[in-house]
Amino acid sequence: MKTEIKTLLVPVDFTEKSNNAVTMAVHMAGRHEARIILFHHFSNYYIIDRTGKQAVGTDTVQENFALAEKGLREMKHSAEKQNPLLKVDSVIGNSTMIDSLNECIVSENVDLVVAGTSGKQRIREFFLGSASYEILTGAHCSVLLVPENCHTYDFEKILVPVRVTEHLHDKMVLSQTIARKNNAKISLLGVCKEEDADRIKAAYDALWETLSKGIIEYSTSFLLTKDKALQISRFSKIDHADIIILNYHDENNWKSLFSENFFKQVINLTDIPLFFMKDTAGIKNTIAGENKVNNNAGFDITLPNPG
């Protein structure tokens, strides 16, 4: 699992929330000496007729493509103006958003996607899915969700919840890396249901011991609760956290429409950046297995992307 941040990919649609994500990426890239890739998804719409697949409104498509290129050049120039030492590239993808995004993640060895989000999942997004939530669940690397109204770009207080036991060592290494780059304090928060207390407490104690041997300032707390997302959110406000680092482990993932899963709950309840750390090795193994199963698939369906 990647615990260094050397290449950031920022999906941009020229809205305020994606502009804010670019600003966050510029600050992070400066601290981590990382490269930035500005990614824009450009949709071509097609109809199928007797002559084959034909683009709808070719002149309009070309005009919009040119405008996207111009917007990316201006955004690149603005980022480099903020930090002349930055290396900033741009990519335009024109297959489905997630496929284009993942092609770039793989080809450019991206460590982290920095995506802007409006924060709250409104009822339409609850059913169709927002673009930021689609990026979170579909990207083949870790994802940082940056709320549109968040304008704190330094991470002086880093909240590290311990709610599951998967990949905790990697999570602590990543948290310490970010803390060193920001000269930050780590708040370690154990949070679990009463029936899971022994298992989570053992993992929490192991991380506590690791922190105690280092030079990074830290604090520790432990909460018993059935509503982990709510308590993590409340604690982040009390602790004045600037970022929350979470394992990409979706509790109650069957709750997709009429009830909120953990991801949607924590997104709706917080207003600071959320770093979802993904197991990239596990993702690669899953993709390889899917390719073996689907390598004879011959379907090609082109639909607009919701959200």
ChimeraX attribute file (.defattr): number of C-alpha atoms within 10 A of each C-alpha:
attribute: neighborCount
match mode: 1-to-1
recipient: residues
	/A:1	16
	/A:2	19
	/A:3	17
	/A:4	14
	/A:5	19
	/A:6	17
	/A:7	22
	/A:8	26
	/A:9	28
	/A:10	26
	/A:11	26
	/A:12	25
	/A:13	17
	/A:14	14
	/A:15	10
	/A:16	15
	/A:17	21
	/A:18	22
	/A:19	19
	/A:20	24
	/A:21	27
	/A:22	28
	/A:23	18
	/A:24	23
	/A:25	29
	/A:26	23
	/A:27	16
	/A:28	24
	/A:29	22
	/A:30	18
	/A:31	15
	/A:32	17
	/A:33	16
	/A:34	19
	/A:35	21
	/A:36	28
	/A:37	23
	/A:38	21
	/A:39	21
	/A:40	23
	/A:41	20
	/A:42	18
	/A:43	19
	/A:44	19
	/A:45	15
	/A:46	16
	/A:47	11
	/A:48	10
	/A:49	8
	/A:50	6
	/A:51	6
	/A:52	9
	/A:53	12
	/A:54	14
	/A:55	13
	/A:56	12
	/A:57	11
	/A:58	13
	/A:59	10
	/A:60	10
	/A:61	16
	/A:62	12
	/A:63	10
	/A:64	14
	/A:65	17
	/A:66	12
	/A:67	12
	/A:68	19
	/A:69	15
	/A:70	12
	/A:71	16
	/A:72	22
	/A:73	15
	/A:74	12
	/A:75	19
	/A:76	20
	/A:77	14
	/A:78	15
	/A:79	20
	/A:80	15
	/A:81	11
	/A:82	13
	/A:83	14
	/A:84	12
	/A:85	12
	/A:86	18
	/A:87	17
	/A:88	21
	/A:89	14
	/A:90	17
	/A:91	17
	/A:92	20
	/A:93	18
	/A:94	15
	/A:95	15
	/A:96	16
	/A:97	20
	/A:98	20
	/A:99	16
	/A:100	18
	/A:101	26
	/A:102	18
	/A:103	15
	/A:104	19
	/A:105	21
	/A:106	13
	/A:107	8
	/A:108	13
	/A:109	14
	/A:110	22
	/A:111	24
	/A:112	27
	/A:113	29
	/A:114	31
	/A:115	29
	/A:116	29
	/A:117	25
	/A:118	20
	/A:119	25
	/A:120	18
	/A:121	18
	/A:122	12
	/A:123	10
	/A:124	10
	/A:125	15
	/A:126	18
	/A:127	14
	/A:128	13
	/A:129	18
	/A:130	21
	/A:131	18
	/A:132	21
	/A:133	21
	/A:134	16
	/A:135	21
	/A:136	24
	/A:137	16
	/A:138	15
	/A:139	21
	/A:140	28
	/A:141	26
	/A:142	23
	/A:143	26
	/A:144	27
	/A:145	24
	/A:146	29
	/A:147	23
	/A:148	21
	/A:149	15
	/A:150	19
	/A:151	14
	/A:152	12
	/A:153	18
	/A:154	16
	/A:155	21
	/A:156	19
	/A:157	22
	/A:158	25
	/A:159	28
	/A:160	24
	/A:161	25
	/A:162	24
	/A:163	26
	/A:164	21
	/A:165	15
	/A:166	14
	/A:167	14
	/A:168	18
	/A:169	14
	/A:170	16
	/A:171	24
	/A:172	20
	/A:173	15
	/A:174	19
	/A:175	21
	/A:176	22
	/A:177	17
	/A:178	23
	/A:179	19
	/A:180	15
	/A:181	16
	/A:182	17
	/A:183	16
	/A:184	21
	/A:185	21
	/A:186	24
	/A:187	21
	/A:188	21
	/A:189	21
	/A:190	23
	/A:191	26
	/A:192	24
	/A:193	14
	/A:194	12
	/A:195	10
	/A:196	13
	/A:197	19
	/A:198	11
	/A:199	13
	/A:200	21
	/A:201	18
	/A:202	12
	/A:203	19
	/A:204	26
	/A:205	13
	/A:206	14
	/A:207	17
	/A:208	17
	/A:209	10
	/A:210	13
	/A:211	19
	/A:212	13
	/A:213	8
	/A:214	10
	/A:215	9
	/A:216	14
	/A:217	14
	/A:218	17
	/A:219	13
	/A:220	16
	/A:221	12
	/A:222	16
	/A:223	16
	/A:224	15
	/A:225	14
	/A:226	13
	/A:227	13
	/A:228	21
	/A:229	22
	/A:230	17
	/A:231	18
	/A:232	24
	/A:233	21
	/A:234	14
	/A:235	18
	/A:236	24
	/A:237	14
	/A:238	9
	/A:239	13
	/A:240	14
	/A:241	21
	/A:242	21
	/A:243	25
	/A:244	23
	/A:245	20
	/A:246	22
	/A:247	22
	/A:248	19
	/A:249	17
	/A:250	14
	/A:251	13
	/A:252	12
	/A:253	13
	/A:254	10
	/A:255	13
	/A:256	13
	/A:257	13
	/A:258	8
	/A:259	13
	/A:260	17
	/A:261	17
	/A:262	19
	/A:263	21
	/A:264	20
	/A:265	18
	/A:266	20
	/A:267	22
	/A:268	18
	/A:269	16
	/A:270	21
	/A:271	21
	/A:272	24
	/A:273	29
	/A:274	22
	/A:275	22
	/A:276	23
	/A:277	23
	/A:278	24
	/A:279	19
	/A:280	16
	/A:281	12
	/A:282	12
	/A:283	14
	/A:284	14
	/A:285	11
	/A:286	11
	/A:287	12
	/A:288	12
	/A:289	11
	/A:290	11
	/A:291	12
	/A:292	9
	/A:293	10
	/A:294	10
	/A:295	8
	/A:296	8
	/A:297	8
	/A:298	7
	/A:299	6
	/A:300	6
	/A:301	5
	/A:302	15
	/A:303	12
	/A:304	11
	/A:305	14
	/A:306	11
	/A:307	14
